[in-house]
Amino acid sequence: MKIILDIDDLSPSIPNMDLILKLKEHYPKLKITAFTIPADTRTFNDSRDKEDFSKVYDQWAAILKENPWIEIAPHGFFHNAGEMLCDEEKAKQIILAGENLFKHYKIPFVKIFKAPKWQMSPAAYTVLRDMGYTVAIDRNNPTVPISNLKTYKFSWSFEEPFPKNEKIVKGHGHMVGMENAIDLTFTNLLNMPDDAEFLTVSEYMEEYEHLFSAQQDGQQIIPNTPAEQIFRGEGTQRLG
Ligand SMILES: [Zn+2]
């Protein structure tokens, strides 16, 4: 079984990082993609001044560096409600500001974006697509307003019974404060099989693209067959 896990709202000042590390102790091959708030207002509020903010961020960046199996992907900028319900100019500013902050603190990140509460204007989708981003979309509301956009959609929320019979499971949860938060669902997360192969979201996306080009090897892959169908054996018999 392949398992991809994503978790929302990682930031220096949001609790339960210790639980991610504890999960790694249980699953040594664990990988997780963390949708990370570049400039969480809580981190600003906790810091007395700019220097403090920098110190907090440096220490946090050092922890992330020790744990490269945690993949960082931007999640808004301040994580203000509706901040991505904006025009193109503003969307570009927000995305570049997040990139620049991560770069400044030498935090590697991938071009996979999730908006706070999934809320985005068509302009924001367009900017992300044109900047080469994959956009994480809501399983329960998967329609996107533009074409030619690479999207990532979860299939299992951490609080739901673990889907033991799927070949590929795309789990989704939160750091804190939601019913699928890691502190509330930790025992459920221990129901994942011990021999699972973990992929980050970006690794999954790479594999997804590879499946499309596998046609050259003489395999019968129908163009545009979603990777999920291919993994379930609906598109071809030779992959799985
Ligand atoms: Zn969030």
Residues whose N, C-alpha, C, O or C-beta is under 5 A from the ligand:
A	BS01	ZN	D8 D9 P116 K117
